[in-house]
Amino acid sequence: MFLLLFFVLLIQLLTYWIFEPFASFLQYVFEIRSLPIIALIGLFFLFSTKNIGQN
């Protein structure tokens, strides 16, 4: 039982160690301040693409 608990804690520690910098970077990139800019860029690309049905 303690061996299983040790492996679970080890997996959680390694997962945090691997993905925490990536999640921190994404949180910094997608802050609320940059959300309007990202939304405007997304809307621009959404409405600037050609309609596939007109081909």
Backbone bond lengths (Angstrom), bond angles and torsions (degrees), N, CA, C in turn:
res aa  C-N    CA-C-N  psi(-1)  N-CA   C-N-CA  omega(-1)  CA-C   N-CA-C  phi
1 M - - - 1.447 - - 1.534 110.78 -
2 F 1.323 116.22 -43.56 1.462 119.91 178.27 1.524 111.41 -68.48
3 L 1.316 116.72 -31.75 1.457 120.35 177.06 1.530 110.47 -66.02
4 L 1.320 116.66 -42.14 1.456 121.20 176.97 1.535 110.37 -63.67
5 L 1.305 117.29 -43.67 1.459 121.56 177.56 1.527 110.99 -62.15
6 F 1.322 116.64 -40.38 1.456 120.82 177.10 1.521 111.15 -61.46
7 F 1.336 118.19 -44.93 1.460 120.98 179.66 1.527 112.16 -66.05
8 V 1.309 117.60 -37.89 1.461 120.67 178.02 1.523 110.11 -65.18
9 L 1.308 117.43 -45.41 1.464 120.39 178.40 1.526 111.46 -65.28
10 L 1.317 117.60 -36.60 1.451 121.19 177.58 1.531 111.16 -65.37
11 I 1.321 116.95 -42.33 1.463 120.90 178.02 1.521 110.49 -64.56
12 Q 1.324 117.40 -41.86 1.465 120.10 178.34 1.528 111.35 -64.71
13 L 1.318 117.32 -39.63 1.453 120.78 178.80 1.522 111.03 -65.01
14 L 1.318 117.35 -45.01 1.461 120.55 -179.93 1.527 111.40 -67.34
15 T 1.324 117.12 -37.64 1.454 120.16 177.76 1.516 110.66 -64.42
16 Y 1.321 117.73 -42.59 1.463 121.61 176.94 1.523 110.43 -63.72
17 W 1.306 117.14 -41.60 1.458 122.45 -177.42 1.531 111.22 -66.46
18 I 1.328 116.75 -34.69 1.455 120.70 -178.23 1.527 111.16 -81.73
19 F 1.336 118.40 -45.59 1.456 121.27 -170.41 1.528 114.70 -95.38
20 E 1.315 118.99 -12.30 1.468 120.38 -178.22 1.516 112.55 -65.04
21 P 1.335 120.82 -42.86 1.474 118.41 177.28 1.525 112.82 -64.40
22 F 1.322 117.22 -37.68 1.464 120.96 178.30 1.518 110.92 -65.91
23 A 1.318 117.70 -43.08 1.460 121.27 178.52 1.523 110.72 -66.85
24 S 1.307 117.21 -37.90 1.460 120.54 177.83 1.520 110.67 -64.48
25 F 1.324 117.02 -41.26 1.462 120.87 178.12 1.520 110.97 -64.34
26 L 1.328 117.76 -43.89 1.460 120.59 178.37 1.523 111.57 -64.13
27 Q 1.314 117.12 -37.50 1.459 120.34 177.23 1.518 110.54 -64.12
28 Y 1.313 117.74 -39.05 1.458 121.08 177.88 1.532 111.18 -67.50
29 V 1.333 117.22 -40.62 1.466 121.14 -178.05 1.517 110.98 -68.68
30 F 1.333 116.55 -43.66 1.458 120.84 -174.91 1.524 112.38 -98.84
31 E 1.325 116.32 41.89 1.456 119.23 176.57 1.523 109.59 -69.42
32 I 1.311 115.66 166.31 1.459 121.19 -178.31 1.530 110.77 -62.68
33 R 1.326 117.38 -30.78 1.465 119.82 -179.30 1.524 111.88 -64.99
34 S 1.329 117.52 -35.14 1.458 120.02 -177.61 1.525 112.32 -93.25
35 L 1.312 118.18 -1.60 1.461 120.80 -178.40 1.526 112.87 -63.42
36 P 1.343 121.59 -43.19 1.472 119.37 177.64 1.524 113.31 -61.61
37 I 1.321 117.28 -37.64 1.466 120.37 179.13 1.522 110.13 -65.30
38 I 1.332 116.64 -43.99 1.461 120.49 178.97 1.518 110.50 -64.78
39 A 1.329 117.64 -39.00 1.462 121.06 178.86 1.524 111.02 -65.50
40 L 1.334 117.78 -41.35 1.463 120.39 178.46 1.525 111.70 -64.99
41 I 1.306 117.14 -41.13 1.465 120.30 177.40 1.524 110.34 -63.98
42 G 1.334 116.74 -42.09 1.463 120.44 178.10 1.520 112.51 -63.17
43 L 1.328 117.24 -42.57 1.465 120.47 177.46 1.523 111.38 -66.11
44 F 1.319 117.24 -38.05 1.454 120.58 178.01 1.524 110.80 -60.93
45 F 1.332 117.22 -47.19 1.459 119.82 179.35 1.527 111.91 -69.66
46 L 1.309 117.36 -30.66 1.459 120.54 179.52 1.516 111.19 -66.75
47 F 1.326 117.19 -42.90 1.452 120.44 -175.87 1.529 113.73 -93.88
48 S 1.321 118.50 -5.41 1.455 119.57 -179.92 1.528 112.46 -96.43
49 T 1.313 118.46 -10.94 1.460 120.17 -179.44 1.521 109.74 -77.48
50 K 1.327 114.26 152.73 1.455 119.61 179.32 1.527 109.11 -75.29
51 N 1.301 115.56 150.10 1.461 120.76 178.46 1.518 109.03 -76.11
52 I 1.301 117.38 128.16 1.468 121.73 -177.26 1.524 110.45 -68.93
53 G 1.310 118.34 -31.31 1.455 121.77 -177.66 1.513 114.61 -70.36
54 Q 1.321 118.57 -15.41 1.464 120.87 -178.42 1.523 112.64 -85.93
55 N 1.317 118.81 -5.11 1.471 121.20 -178.47 1.478 110.99 -71.73
